[in-house]
């Protein structure tokens, strides 16, 4: 596989992961399961050598941020804010 194809595959894989990240309905309906799915997919991309460890770190950080957002949003909803 040439370098241009690797970049395209990596970009596509990250873009698909980001679609899953932005699925607010799934995130807010099942925050724990959604977070786990994001982590699982990120680690699978890393194991398949589609992304490097820096990319993995970025994806894991974004997944954690999404979980924090979901928890805050759900707490706000339950407190009436």
Secondary structure, 3 states (H helix, E strand, C coil): CCHHHHHHHHHHHHHHHHHHHCCHHHHHHCHHHHHHHHHHHHHHHHHCCCCCHHHHHHHHHHHHHHHHHHHHHHHHHHHCC
